[in-house]
Amino acid sequence: MSHKRFARSRRDFLHNAGSGLGAYALASMLDADGLLPKASASTTIADPLAPKPPHFKPKAKSVIWLFIEGGPSHLDLFDPKPMLQKLAGQPVPASFGKVVTAMGTSNNTLMPTKRTWQQHGQSGIWVSDWLPETAKHVDNMTMFQACWADGLNHVGSVCQMNTCSILAGRPSLGSWVMYGLGSANQNLPSFVVLTDAAEVVGGPKNWSSGFLPATFQGTQFRNTGAPILDLNPPESIGKQQQRGRLDLLKTMNRHYDEDKPEDTELEARINAYELAYRMQSAGPEAVDLTKETEATRKLYGMDEEATSKFGTNCLLARRLVERGVRFVELYSGSGSGWDAHNNIEGNHSKMCKSSDKPIAGLLADLKSRGLLEDTLVVWGGEFGRTPFNEKGDGRDHNPWGFTMWMAGGGIKPGQVIGSTDEIGLRGVEGRAHVTDLHATILHALGLNHTNVTFLHNGRSERPTIVSGQVIEKAFA
């Protein structure tokens, strides 16, 4: 076979390459102005983040999860136990059974709370003096007082509260939401993670897409300085030039990707490039808190050192859901800040101080703007804490019975579901497993958790694995 017809001089190569890039830039501009014909359905690559219809009419459009990492003590915050006060200093009665905890067994004595308690709102829900601002909003909440999980340590338990499994590798709830509903905006990530201190125990696996395509993983914003780095290109690069670069890169990546359909990371990277480009106009405005009034900033506690960091994240969360972000996860005490194995008084006093006013500010702000009715706010950690002491003045991990609450997003206001036993060790009525909580959150968003499926290794996987029941009483 002769190869003469394929011969090219260097001049020919440079001429053709330059013409090709120019044509590509022209095509991009014409497409942006709507002057090019649209590709047929057979040639269009489906956008994995395109909005998808829910299974039924949703009660909520977005979720803000206030993840209280480290294990907040339900016994000192929302679940007063007179019997615990009465039996203070005594061994755990045999009738409650032996308990093996993360740090040993229940051989230590029962430890009373030092808190004072009061019923709040028309609902009369009990809240301790550690959360005076949050207490003002109990009439907007459903309190789940018999939650339970499977893990004893932080790594597995934080993982389970995010993914329904104590073992890493499954998609997080935020990823399932993106997979099931797509994105409600074109210019910001649909699943955002905000931290306030150290790295979350277990790291990014907690907002991983697992076996779902990588496009659905969460996007972590920075907790110091600008939340999003490098939004703006160098001044020497114009918008048209940058668009041309991205289009060329996309074409090359698509060519490489043609025979590698299983490589979802490349597709995710292509989508990330495109999102980053669009964020250059929308991103700076979304995270610019200087546009907020002084009154709003004070509402979130941004004028106080103790509450400034978490208050900033709470205000940022409101701005994000306002702009169509579906799932925002805020960590209070990231790095197990609420983990009070000793000196629970000092630990929880500090952590409650840093989060109480910002959370109350978030609820008040959402409600005043008409956003609370379609924004589901979730509060809770990976587990609670034991009624018996550890190291004399702390409490161990308790996954058998603890409190979480939800507000807004169609949740029935001012009620308590479930209860723990007389010393707050185990849930005894209205128990809600992690999978039940996830099923309930998905239900609020209009998704049937049993019908959100993804074929993986020959098995039809779903968010709640093989269990989970919607807590119907939670809804108005």
C-alpha positions as CSV (number, residue, x, y, z in Angstrom):
1,M,0.0,0.0,0.0
2,S,1.3,3.5,-0.9
3,H,1.5,6.0,1.9
4,K,2.3,9.0,-0.3
5,R,-1.1,10.5,0.1
6,F,-0.7,10.7,3.9
7,A,2.6,12.7,3.6
8,R,2.5,16.2,5.1
9,S,5.2,18.9,5.4
10,R,5.7,20.8,8.6
11,R,4.2,23.8,7.0
12,D,1.1,21.8,6.1
13,F,0.8,20.5,9.6
14,L,1.1,23.9,11.2
15,H,-1.4,25.4,8.8
16,N,-4.0,22.7,9.3
17,A,-3.5,22.7,13.1
18,G,-4.0,26.5,13.3
19,S,-7.1,26.4,11.1
20,G,-8.5,23.6,13.2
21,L,-8.2,25.5,16.4
22,G,-9.6,28.6,14.9
23,A,-12.6,26.7,13.6
24,Y,-13.1,25.1,17.0
25,A,-13.2,28.5,18.7
26,L,-15.6,29.8,16.1
27,A,-17.8,26.7,16.6
28,S,-17.8,27.3,20.3
29,M,-18.9,31.0,19.9
30,L,-21.6,30.1,17.4
31,D,-22.9,27.3,19.7
32,A,-23.0,29.7,22.6
33,D,-25.1,32.1,20.5
34,G,-27.5,29.3,19.5
35,L,-26.5,29.5,15.9
36,L,-25.4,25.9,15.4
37,P,-27.9,23.0,14.9
38,K,-28.4,20.8,17.9
39,A,-27.1,17.2,17.8
40,S,-29.6,14.4,17.6
41,A,-30.4,12.4,20.7
42,S,-28.4,9.6,19.3
43,T,-25.2,11.7,19.1
44,T,-25.6,13.7,22.3
45,I,-23.7,12.6,25.3
46,A,-26.1,12.5,28.3
47,D,-25.3,14.9,31.1
48,P,-25.3,12.9,34.3
49,L,-26.1,16.0,36.3
50,A,-29.1,16.9,34.3
51,P,-32.2,17.4,36.5
52,K,-34.3,14.2,36.9
53,P,-37.9,13.9,37.9
54,P,-38.6,12.6,41.5
55,H,-40.7,9.5,42.1
56,F,-43.4,11.7,43.6
57,K,-44.0,15.3,44.7
58,P,-41.2,16.2,47.0
59,K,-41.6,18.0,50.3
60,A,-38.1,19.4,50.2
61,K,-35.8,20.7,47.5
62,S,-32.5,20.8,49.4
63,V,-30.9,19.2,52.5
64,I,-28.6,20.9,55.0
65,W,-27.1,18.3,57.3
66,L,-25.6,19.6,60.5
67,F,-23.2,16.8,61.3
68,I,-22.2,17.0,64.9
69,E,-19.1,14.9,64.7
70,G,-17.7,13.0,67.7
71,G,-20.9,12.0,69.4
72,P,-23.1,14.6,71.1
73,S,-24.5,13.5,74.4
74,H,-28.3,13.2,74.1
75,L,-28.4,12.8,77.9
76,D,-27.1,16.3,78.4
77,L,-28.9,18.0,75.5
78,F,-32.3,16.6,74.6
79,D,-33.2,13.5,76.6
80,P,-33.4,14.1,80.4
81,K,-33.6,11.0,82.5
82,P,-34.8,11.4,86.2
83,M,-33.8,7.8,86.9
84,L,-30.2,8.6,85.9
85,Q,-30.1,11.3,88.5
86,K,-31.7,9.0,91.1
87,L,-29.2,6.2,90.5
88,A,-26.1,8.5,90.2
89,G,-22.9,6.9,91.4
90,Q,-24.3,3.4,91.4
91,P,-23.3,0.5,89.0
92,V,-25.5,0.0,85.9
93,P,-28.4,-2.2,87.1
94,A,-28.1,-5.8,85.8
95,S,-31.6,-5.4,84.3
96,F,-30.1,-3.2,81.6
97,G,-27.7,-5.9,80.5
98,K,-24.0,-5.9,79.9
99,V,-22.7,-3.4,77.4
100,V,-19.4,-3.6,75.5
101,T,-18.3,-0.1,74.5
102,A,-15.5,1.3,72.4
103,M,-13.4,1.7,75.5
104,G,-14.4,-1.3,77.5
105,T,-17.6,-2.4,79.4
106,S,-20.3,-0.9,81.5
107,N,-18.5,-1.5,84.7
108,N,-18.3,2.2,85.5
109,T,-21.0,3.9,87.6
110,L,-23.9,5.9,86.3
111,M,-23.1,9.6,85.8
112,P,-25.9,12.2,86.2
113,T,-26.1,15.3,84.1
114,K,-25.3,18.6,85.6
115,R,-27.6,20.5,83.2
116,T,-30.8,22.3,84.1
117,W,-33.8,21.5,81.9
118,Q,-36.8,23.3,80.6
119,Q,-39.7,22.6,78.3
120,H,-39.8,25.0,75.3
121,G,-42.4,26.2,72.8
122,Q,-46.0,25.1,72.5
123,S,-44.8,21.6,72.0
124,G,-43.1,21.5,75.4
125,I,-40.0,19.7,74.1
126,W,-37.2,19.4,76.7
127,V,-33.9,21.1,75.9
128,S,-31.0,21.7,78.3
129,D,-29.4,25.0,79.2
130,W,-26.5,24.1,76.9
131,L,-28.6,25.0,73.8
132,P,-30.7,28.1,74.8
133,E,-30.9,29.5,71.2
134,T,-31.7,26.2,69.5
135,A,-34.4,25.6,72.1
136,K,-36.3,28.6,70.7
137,H,-37.0,26.6,67.5
138,V,-38.2,23.3,68.8
139,D,-41.7,23.9,67.4
140,N,-40.2,23.6,63.9
141,M,-38.6,20.2,64.7
142,T,-39.3,16.5,64.9
143,M,-37.1,15.0,67.5
144,F,-36.0,11.3,67.0
145,Q,-35.0,10.1,70.5
146,A,-34.4,6.4,69.7
147,C,-31.9,6.5,66.9
148,W,-29.4,3.6,66.7
149,A,-26.4,2.5,64.6
150,D,-24.0,-0.4,64.3
151,G,-20.5,1.0,64.8
152,L,-18.6,1.5,68.1
153,N,-15.8,3.7,66.8
154,H,-15.8,7.0,65.0
155,V,-14.3,5.9,61.6
156,G,-17.0,3.2,61.0
157,S,-19.8,5.2,62.6
158,V,-19.2,8.5,60.7
159,C,-18.9,6.3,57.6
160,Q,-22.3,4.6,58.3
161,M,-24.1,7.8,59.1
162,N,-23.0,9.0,55.6
163,T,-23.3,5.8,53.6
164,C,-25.4,3.4,55.7
165,S,-22.4,1.1,56.0
166,I,-19.6,1.0,58.6
167,L,-17.3,-0.2,55.8
168,A,-15.9,2.3,53.3
169,G,-16.7,2.0,49.6
170,R,-20.4,2.8,49.4
171,P,-21.8,6.1,48.0
172,S,-22.7,8.8,50.5
173,L,-26.2,10.0,50.9
174,G,-25.4,13.3,49.1
175,S,-24.1,11.3,46.1
176,W,-27.3,9.2,46.0
177,V,-29.3,12.4,46.0
178,M,-27.3,13.8,43.0
179,Y,-27.6,10.5,41.2
180,G,-31.4,10.3,41.8
181,L,-32.3,13.9,41.1
182,G,-29.4,15.5,39.2
183,S,-28.4,19.1,39.8
184,A,-30.8,21.9,40.3
185,N,-28.3,24.5,39.2
186,Q,-25.7,24.7,36.4
187,N,-23.1,26.9,38.0
188,L,-22.3,25.4,41.4
189,P,-21.6,21.9,42.8
190,S,-24.8,20.1,43.8
191,F,-23.2,18.4,46.8
192,V,-21.0,20.6,49.0
193,V,-19.1,19.7,52.2
194,L,-18.1,22.3,54.8
195,T,-15.8,21.6,57.8
196,D,-14.9,23.9,60.7
197,A,-11.7,22.4,62.1
198,A,-9.6,19.4,61.4
199,E,-10.2,16.8,58.8
200,V,-13.3,14.7,59.2
201,V,-12.6,11.3,60.7
202,G,-12.3,8.9,57.7
203,G,-11.7,11.8,55.3
204,P,-13.3,12.2,51.8
205,K,-14.7,8.7,51.8
206,N,-17.6,10.1,53.8
207,W,-18.7,12.2,50.8
208,S,-17.4,9.7,48.1
209,S,-19.5,8.5,45.2
210,G,-18.4,5.0,46.0
211,F,-19.3,2.7,43.1
212,L,-21.5,5.4,41.5
213,P,-19.8,7.4,38.7
214,A,-17.3,9.8,40.2
215,T,-19.2,12.8,39.0
216,F,-21.6,12.4,41.9
217,Q,-19.0,12.8,44.7
218,G,-19.2,15.8,47.1
219,T,-17.1,18.9,46.7
220,Q,-15.3,20.1,49.8
221,F,-14.9,23.8,50.3
222,R,-11.9,25.2,52.3
223,N,-12.5,26.1,56.0
224,T,-10.0,29.0,55.9
225,G,-9.7,31.8,53.5
226,A,-11.6,31.7,50.3
227,P,-13.9,28.6,50.2
228,I,-13.1,28.0,46.5
229,L,-9.5,28.5,45.2
230,D,-8.5,29.6,41.7
231,L,-11.9,30.6,40.4
232,N,-10.4,33.4,38.2
233,P,-7.9,32.7,35.4
234,P,-4.8,34.8,35.0
235,E,-5.5,38.2,33.5
236,S,-3.4,37.3,30.5
237,I,-6.0,34.7,29.4
238,G,-9.2,36.0,28.0
239,K,-12.6,34.2,28.3
240,Q,-12.6,33.2,24.7
241,Q,-9.1,31.8,24.9
242,Q,-10.0,29.8,28.0
243,R,-13.1,28.5,26.4
244,G,-11.1,27.3,23.5
245,R,-8.6,25.5,25.7
246,L,-11.3,23.7,27.6
247,D,-13.1,22.7,24.4
248,L,-9.9,21.3,22.9
249,L,-9.2,19.4,26.2
250,K,-12.7,18.0,26.2
251,T,-12.3,16.8,22.6
252,M,-9.1,15.0,23.4
253,N,-10.5,13.5,26.6
254,R,-13.6,12.3,24.8
255,H,-11.4,10.7,22.1
256,Y,-9.4,8.9,24.9
257,D,-12.6,7.9,26.7
258,E,-14.4,6.3,23.7
259,D,-13.1,2.8,24.4
260,K,-13.0,3.2,28.2
261,P,-16.6,3.6,29.2
262,E,-15.9,2.1,32.6
263,D,-13.5,5.0,33.5
264,T,-15.9,7.3,35.3
265,E,-13.1,9.4,36.8
266,L,-12.3,10.9,33.4
267,E,-15.9,11.8,32.8
268,A,-16.0,13.4,36.2
269,R,-12.9,15.4,35.4
270,I,-14.4,16.6,32.2
271,N,-17.6,17.7,34.1
272,A,-15.4,19.3,36.8
273,Y,-13.6,21.4,34.2
274,E,-16.8,22.6,32.7
275,L,-18.3,23.3,36.2
276,A,-15.2,25.2,37.2
277,Y,-15.5,27.4,34.1
278,R,-19.1,28.2,34.8
279,M,-18.3,28.8,38.5
280,Q,-16.0,31.7,37.6
281,S,-19.1,33.8,37.2
282,A,-21.4,32.3,39.8
283,G,-19.0,31.0,42.5
284,P,-17.5,34.3,43.8
285,E,-20.9,35.8,44.2
286,A,-22.3,32.7,46.0
287,V,-19.5,32.7,48.7
288,D,-19.2,36.5,49.1
289,L,-20.6,36.9,52.6
290,T,-19.8,40.6,52.6
291,K,-23.0,41.2,50.6
292,E,-25.0,40.1,53.7
293,T,-26.3,42.8,56.1
294,E,-24.6,43.3,59.5
295,A,-27.8,42.1,61.2
296,T,-27.7,38.8,59.3
297,R,-24.0,38.3,60.1
298,K,-24.8,38.9,63.8
299,L,-27.7,36.5,63.6
300,Y,-25.3,33.7,62.7
301,G,-22.7,34.8,65.4
302,M,-20.1,35.9,62.9
303,D,-19.2,38.9,65.1
304,E,-18.1,36.6,68.0
305,E,-14.9,34.5,68.0
306,A,-16.5,31.4,69.5
307,T,-19.2,31.2,66.8
308,S,-17.6,32.9,63.8
309,K,-16.3,29.8,62.0
310,F,-19.4,27.6,62.3
311,G,-21.6,30.7,61.8
312,T,-19.9,31.4,58.5
313,N,-20.5,27.9,57.3
314,C,-24.2,28.0,58.3
315,L,-24.6,31.3,56.4
316,L,-22.8,29.9,53.4
317,A,-25.1,26.9,53.5
318,R,-28.1,29.1,53.4
319,R,-26.7,31.0,50.4
320,L,-25.9,27.7,48.6
321,V,-29.4,26.2,48.9
322,E,-30.8,29.5,47.9
323,R,-28.9,29.1,44.7
324,G,-30.0,25.6,44.0
325,V,-27.4,23.4,45.7
326,R,-29.3,20.2,46.7
327,F,-27.1,18.8,49.5
328,V,-24.9,20.7,51.9
329,E,-23.2,18.9,54.8
330,L,-21.7,21.0,57.6
331,Y,-19.5,19.5,60.2
332,S,-19.5,20.9,63.7
333,G,-16.3,19.7,65.5
334,S,-14.8,18.0,62.4
335,G,-12.1,15.7,63.7
336,S,-14.3,14.3,66.5
337,G,-14.6,17.6,68.4
338,W,-17.6,16.4,70.4
339,D,-15.8,13.2,71.6
340,A,-16.1,13.7,75.4
341,H,-14.4,10.7,76.9
342,N,-13.3,12.9,79.7
343,N,-14.3,16.4,80.9
344,I,-17.7,16.4,79.2
345,E,-18.5,19.7,80.9
346,G,-15.6,21.5,79.3
347,N,-15.9,19.8,75.9
348,H,-19.7,20.2,75.4
349,S,-19.7,23.7,76.9
350,K,-17.2,24.7,74.2
351,M,-18.9,22.8,71.3
352,C,-22.4,24.0,72.2
353,K,-21.2,27.6,72.5
354,S,-19.7,27.4,69.0
355,S,-22.8,25.9,67.3
356,D,-25.9,26.9,69.2
357,K,-26.3,30.4,68.0
358,P,-25.3,29.7,64.3
359,I,-27.8,26.8,64.1
360,A,-30.6,28.9,65.6
361,G,-29.6,31.7,63.2
362,L,-29.8,29.3,60.3
363,L,-33.3,28.1,61.2
364,A,-34.5,31.7,61.8
365,D,-33.0,33.0,58.5
366,L,-34.4,30.1,56.4
367,K,-37.8,30.6,57.9
368,S,-37.8,34.4,57.4
369,R,-36.9,33.9,53.7
370,G,-39.5,31.2,53.1
371,L,-36.8,28.6,52.5
372,L,-37.4,26.4,55.5
373,E,-40.5,24.9,54.1
374,D,-38.5,23.3,51.2
375,T,-35.2,22.9,52.9
376,L,-34.8,19.9,55.2
377,V,-32.4,20.6,58.1
378,V,-30.9,17.5,59.8
379,W,-29.0,17.6,63.1
380,G,-27.1,14.7,64.6
381,G,-23.8,12.9,65.0
382,E,-22.6,9.4,64.4
383,F,-23.9,8.2,67.8
384,G,-24.7,9.5,71.3
385,R,-23.0,8.9,74.7
386,T,-23.4,6.5,77.6
387,P,-25.2,7.1,80.8
388,F,-22.2,5.7,82.8
389,N,-19.0,7.5,83.2
390,E,-15.6,7.1,81.6
391,K,-12.5,8.4,83.3
392,G,-14.7,9.8,86.0
393,D,-16.1,12.8,84.2
394,G,-16.7,11.8,80.6
395,R,-19.0,9.5,78.6
396,D,-18.3,6.6,76.2
397,H,-19.7,6.0,72.7
398,N,-23.4,5.0,72.6
399,P,-24.8,3.7,69.2
400,W,-27.8,2.0,70.9
401,G,-29.9,5.0,71.6
402,F,-29.4,8.6,70.8
403,T,-31.1,11.8,69.6
404,M,-31.3,13.4,66.2
405,W,-33.7,16.0,64.9
406,M,-35.1,17.3,61.6
407,A,-36.8,20.6,60.7
408,G,-38.4,22.1,57.6
409,G,-38.8,20.2,54.4
410,G,-42.3,18.9,55.1
411,I,-41.4,17.7,58.6
412,K,-44.2,17.7,61.1
413,P,-43.3,20.4,63.6
414,G,-43.1,20.1,67.4
415,Q,-43.1,16.4,68.0
416,V,-41.0,13.7,69.6
417,I,-40.8,10.2,68.0
418,G,-39.4,7.3,70.0
419,S,-37.8,7.1,73.5
420,T,-34.8,5.5,75.2
421,D,-34.9,3.4,78.4
422,E,-34.9,5.0,81.9
423,I,-31.2,5.7,81.9
424,G,-30.9,6.6,78.2
425,L,-28.8,3.6,77.2
426,R,-30.9,2.0,74.5
427,G,-33.8,3.0,72.3
428,V,-37.0,1.1,73.3
429,E,-39.9,2.7,71.4
430,G,-40.0,4.1,67.9
431,R,-36.4,3.0,67.1
432,A,-34.9,4.6,64.0
433,H,-31.8,3.0,62.4
434,V,-29.5,4.9,60.2
435,T,-31.1,3.3,57.2
436,D,-34.5,4.5,58.3
437,L,-33.2,8.1,58.6
438,H,-31.7,7.9,55.1
439,A,-35.0,6.5,53.7
440,T,-36.8,9.4,55.4
441,I,-34.5,12.1,54.0
442,L,-34.8,10.6,50.5
443,H,-38.6,10.5,50.9
444,A,-38.7,14.2,51.8
445,L,-36.9,14.8,48.5
446,G,-39.4,12.8,46.5
447,L,-37.4,9.6,46.1
448,N,-38.4,6.1,47.0
449,H,-35.2,4.7,48.5
450,T,-36.0,1.2,47.2
451,N,-36.3,2.5,43.6
452,V,-33.1,4.5,43.5
453,T,-30.9,1.7,42.2
454,F,-27.5,1.2,40.5
455,L,-26.2,-2.0,39.0
456,H,-22.9,-2.8,40.5
457,N,-21.1,-6.2,40.1
458,G,-24.3,-7.8,39.0
459,R,-26.3,-6.6,41.9
460,S,-28.9,-3.8,42.0
461,E,-27.6,-1.5,44.8
462,R,-29.7,1.1,46.6
463,P,-28.9,3.8,49.2
464,T,-30.2,1.8,52.2
465,I,-28.6,-1.5,51.2
466,V,-31.3,-4.1,52.1
467,S,-33.2,-2.3,54.8
468,G,-34.6,1.0,55.8
469,Q,-38.2,2.2,56.4
470,V,-39.5,5.7,55.9
471,I,-40.5,7.2,59.3
472,E,-44.0,8.2,58.2
473,K,-44.8,9.9,61.5
474,A,-42.1,12.5,60.7
475,F,-44.2,14.2,58.1
476,A,-47.0,16.7,58.5
